[in-house]
Amino acid sequence: MPRHANAPGPRASLTRAEEPPASPRHARALDRHRLLRRTGVGALAAVLFLGSGATFAYQEIQGNIGRHDIEDLLGDDRPSAVASPEPIDSKAGQPINLLVMGSDVREGASDVDGAGAAGEVKGMRSDTAMIAHVSADRSRVEVVSIPRDTLVDVPSCRLPDGTETPEQSDVMFNSAFQTGGETGDVGAAAACTIRTVEDLTGIYIDDFVVVDFAGFKNVVEALDGVPLYIPEPIDDPYAQVQVAAGCQVLDGTEALGVARARKTVGDGSDISRIGRQQELVAAIAREALSKNLLTDLPALYQFLDAATSTLTTGPYIGGLPTMAGLANSLRGLEPGAISFATMPFEWAGPRVVPSADAEQMWENIKADRPIDATLTGTGEAPAPEPTETTTDEPTTPPTETPSEDPTDDGVVTAAPEPTIPVCTK
């Protein structure tokens, strides 16, 4: 099915002749209200990773976003999209699946370590990919990370110059972004990754967001830093970051370093880094949601200008009216309604492959059912589901305390998930 065959076009605006007469003062208020509807709640787009009331501000912020129409690059053999109505939230009543990618292309302000200028890092690369699922009733957002080292099959991808790449089997997942980006086009890199994700999961991806290093730093700086608990000191020359243990308010450079750090932290694997990245995105979400940007227009403009400065998206989510409409539907969302998980996997040597549980996760997303998460936007593990009890028989306490020692009769009782200390400024 062609991409967005059933998706609505841009929401039509009323002409001046269709609008009711208004006094000059009321007209100015209407203009401010329209801008707020379009931009005021666009902070959500910057978080999945992750102003003044004038027409100039709207045009400037919209102009920051590099939008790519990749319909012709995605082919026809895709999962089915769902038709949607055309209210403020153009997909109200329908779930939305966005693919959020972190790009480490080393160019311009994103060449944070000079590796691009030195010729050490070339081409399109992506180390982070997350499926962000927004439920149809807008009551929850679920973010699932796909490890970059997952072995996948990458389908043939169309490139902007009309050529097609060959199919690849059992290659690292993040190679799809590099394959699609052979001609230097971010949209094509995203399209090839989307095709790979859809083949892997069977989930229809409605649109994409690509955030580079500079954009990530700008978002954190626009929030005046992000508080995060650091369990152990980080001194990583590769990521160029030094952070002490404990509660820290990270600036943009430090936050980027924490997100990139791998070789000198934990077990040095990409899997452990994913956990830290999710904690960081959760902290950014908490900080963004805690600020009532709609009542502070200068702060709103500053945040949106920074958040969109190097953002690359598809044609749907990249429109500010779309961002505002979606975020307006999510305006009551609490941090606890945002949850994070990593694709269930099994080790395959130094790489990983999806486990049987991954299929259940994909099915839950396709059916718009909650997933088994490991972290919420509050910085804590999800609360366990309450268990039903009956009063037919009295309950009695166990005579023995279950052991966590695997050598004791071979029985292992899982310990509660640890709670991550939540820091404040």
N, C-alpha and C positions, 0 to 999 in steps of 0.2 A: 504494500500500500504506500503511495507517495507520502512523504513526510507532511504531517499536519493536514492531511486531506480533509479531516473533519474539524480542524481547529479554526476558530473565528479569526477574522482579520482585526486590525486595530479598531478600538472602540470609536465609533464616529462621534464627533463633537457637534453640538448645536451651532447653527449659524447665528449671527447676531439677530437676524430677522426672526428666528424661532424663539429667542430668549425673551422673557417678560421685561418690560421697561424697568429700568432701575435708576435711582439717583446716582450721581457721581460717587458719593461716599459708599453707597451700597455696591456699586460696580467694582470699586476698589476692593471691598471686602470679598466679593465673589471671586475676583482674580486671585486673592491670597488663598481663599478656600480651595480653588481649583489646583493651585500649586501644591498646597499641602496634600491634597488627595493624590497628586502625582508623585511627589517626592518625599513627603513626610515620613512614610513608613518604609522607605527603600532600604533602611538599615539591615533588614533581614537578608537581602541578597549578599551584602558584604560579609555577614556572619557565616553562611554555608560555603568554606574554605579552604574568609569568610570576608549656609543657605539664607538666602534672603528671598523675600517673596516677590520676585520680579521675573518677567519673561526671560530676561538675559540669563538669570541664574538657571532657569530650567534648560535653556538651550545649551548653556555651558556644560552643565552636568551631563545632559544627554550626549553631548559631543565628546565627552571623555570616554564613552563606552564604545569599544570596537565590536560592532555587530556583524556576524557572518551568517549568511543564508546558505546552509549546507545541504539543502534538500536534494540537490542533484548528485551529491556525493554519497548519500546513504543507501541508494538503491531501492528496489521495490520489495525485497524479501525480508520484511520487518514484522515484528509483532503488531497486532491491531491497535490502533488508537481508539479512544472513546470520544464520541461526539460530546460537545459541551455547549451550554448556553452562552449568552453574551452580556452579563451584567458587569458591574465594576470589576469584580474578580471574574475574568473571562472564563475561568474553569471552575466556578463555584459548583459544589456538589460532585466534583470529580477529583480523584486523586491526581497528584502531580509527581513525576519522577524527574529529578534534575541530576545530571552528572557534574560534580564539582571536581575540578582538576587543579592541582598546584603545579605550575610550570617553573622549571629552573633554567630557562633559557638565559644565558649570560650575555645580555646586551643592555647598553645604557645604564639606567639606575639599578637594573636587576643584576648587573655584573658585580655582586657584592664583594667578591673576593679577588677580582681581577683575572679569574681563570678564563673568561671569554676574551679579554684583550690579549692575554698571553697565548691564546690559541690552544689552551689545554682542554677546554670544554667547547664543543661545537654542536650546532644543530639543535633540534627540538628535543627536549627531554621532560619527562614528567615522573615525579616520585610519589605523588599523592593522588589518589582517586577515591571519591566518596559518592555513593548513591544517596541523594537526599530525597526521602519520600515524604510528601505532605499529604496527610489523610484527607479523604473527601469531605469530612465534616470539620476540617481545620482544627481538630482538637489535639493533634500531636504531629511532631516532625521526627522522623527516624533517619539516622545517618549511618550508613554501612560502609566501612572502609574495605577496599579490595587490595590486598598486599601486592606491592609492585613485583614481588618475586613469584607470584602465582604462575604456574605453567598453563598456558592457554593456547588455543588455536586462533590465529589472527586471520580473518577472511581477506579476500582480495579487496583492496580499497581504491576508490577512484580518486585521482588527484586533479587539481585545478587545470593542469596542462593537458588533460584528456587521457593521460595514460592510467594504467591500473597496476597496482602492486601485486606480486604473486602471493598466493596463500602460504601461510606459515603454520607449522605444527609444533606443539610443545616448546614454545618460546616464552620468555618472560612477559608478563602482562604490560609492563610499562613500555615495551618495544612498539606497541601499537601506536602510541603517540608519536614516537620518532618516525615510524614508517609513514604515517599519514602526513607528517610534517616535512617530508623530503624536499618539497619545493619552498619551504619557509613560510607556509601558510598555516596560521594557528587554527583556523576553521577546519582545514583538512585534517590536521592532527587530531582535533576533537572528534571529527566525523569517524575516523578510523577507530578511535577508542570507543566511541558509542557503538559502532558495529560489533566490536569485540565484546563489549559488555552485554549487548542484546543477545549475541550468540551464546554467551556464557550463562546468562540468567533467564532469558526469555522475557525479560521486563522491557516494556516500551519506554524509552527515554524521551521525555517531552522536549528537553532543551539542555543546554550546557552552560557552565561558567568556568572560565579559566582565570586563575589569579596567579600573578607572578610574584617574585620576591619583593619588588618595590611596592606593589599593591598591598601585600600582606603587611609590610612595615607601616605603610600609610594608614591602614585601618587602625592598627594598634596606637599609633601616634595620635590619630584623631580622637581616640577615646582617652587620651592622656595617660596611657599605660594600662596594663592589665595585671591585676593581682593573681598570683599563682603560687601554689605550694610546691617547692622543689625538695624532693625527699633526700637527695644526695647532691653534694657539690658537683657542678658541671664545669669542666675545664677542657674544652674541645677545640684544638687548633684548626681542625678541618672545618668546623662550623663557625669558627672565630667567635666563641662565646665563653665567658667566665661568669658563673652565677653561683652565689653561696647557697647553702641549704637553708630551708625554712621558707616562711612567707616572704615573697618578693614582689614588688611592683615592676614588671618588665616593661621597658620601653620597646619601640619597634625593632631595633637592632637585636636586642636581647631575646625578644619573643621569636624572631626569625631564627636566631641561633639555637634556641631550645627546640624549635620545630625541626630543624635540620640535624641536630646532634644525633650521632648514632654510634660511631666507632669507639668512643671512650665512655659511654654511658650504658648502664645495665649490662645485658649480655651482648651488646654490639649488633643486635639483629634489627632488621627493618620491622619485624613484628613488635618488638618492644618500643620502637620509635612511634609506631602507629598509636599505641596507648597514650604516649605523651602528647602526640598531636591532638588526639581526641580530648584530653584534659584541657589543652590550651584552647581549642575551639569552644569547649563548654564554658571556659572562663571568659572568652570574648563575648559569647552569647549572653552570659549573665551581666557583664558590664554594659553591653549595648541595650539590653532590655531594662536595666536599672535607670537609664537616662531617659527622661521624658523629653525627647528631642522636639516633639511637636509644639512645645511651649517655649522653646528657645530657638528662634529662627537662625540667628548667627551660628549657633552650635550645630544646628541641623545642616546648614549649608556647608560648614567646614567638614562635617563628617561625610556627607554625600560626595563632596568634591574630592576628598581623599579616597573614599572607598571605591569610587568609579574611575579614578585617574588612570589606571592601567588595566581595567577590567575588560575581558573579552568574552562575549556571549553569543548565543544564537539570536535570531530575530524576535523570538517570543519574550523570553525573560529579560532581554536587554532593553526593552522599552520601559521608560519610567512610569507611564500609566499602568503597565502590567505589574511592575514591581509594587507600586502603591496599592493597586487593587488586591493583589495577593496578600500583602502585609496588612492591609486593612482587615481582611478576613481573619488574620492571625493576631489581631491587636490584643486579644485577651490571653494569648499564650503565656504560660509560666515556664520558667526554666525546667521544672520537673517534667514538663510535657515534651521536652526534647531529649531523645535518647540516642545512644551511640552503641555500635557493635562492630566487630570485625568479622568478615566472611569466615564461617567455620572451615577449617582446613586440616589437612594431614601433611606431614613432612614427606618430601620426596627428595632425599639427599639434602643439599643446601637450599632447595626450593620448596614450594608448597603446592598442593593441589586441593581443589574443593572437596570437602568431606560430604558424606550423605546428609548431614545436618544443613549443609549449605542449600540444598535443593528445597528443604522445608522453609528456610528463610526466604528464598526467592518466591515460593508459592504464597507465603504470608504477605509479602509486599504486593504481589499481583492481585491478591484478594483483598487488599487494604486491611489486613489484620495486623495487630501489634506483633512485633518481633521480640525475641529473647535478647534483651540488651544487657550490657555490662556496666554502663555509665549513663547518668542523666545530666542535664544541663545544670543541676544543682551541685555537681561535683561529687555525687554519691552514687553508690550502686542502687539499682531500682529496688523499691520495697517489694518483698515477696508477696505473691498473690495470696489473699486470705483463703484458708482451707475451710471447707464446709464440715461442720460437726453435727451429729444427730444426738438426740436426747434419749434414744431407745435404750442405750446401754451406757452405764456410767464409765467415764474414762478413768484410767488408773495410771499413775506415773510409772515409768520404766524402773525396773529393779536394778538395772545397771546403767551406768553412764556410757554411751557409745564412745568408742576409742577412735582417736585420729591416728593411731599408730598402725601402719599398714602391715606390720608383722604380727599384730594381735588378731589371730584367726583370719587374717586376710581381709578384714573388713575396714573400709575407709569411710569415715563420715566427713563430708565436705565442710570445711570451716566457712563461716559467713564471709561474704566478700568484704574486703577492707573498705572503710570509708576514707575518702581523700579529704584531708583538711581543707576547708574553704577559707580563703584569705580575703580580706577587704583592704581598701586603701586607708 
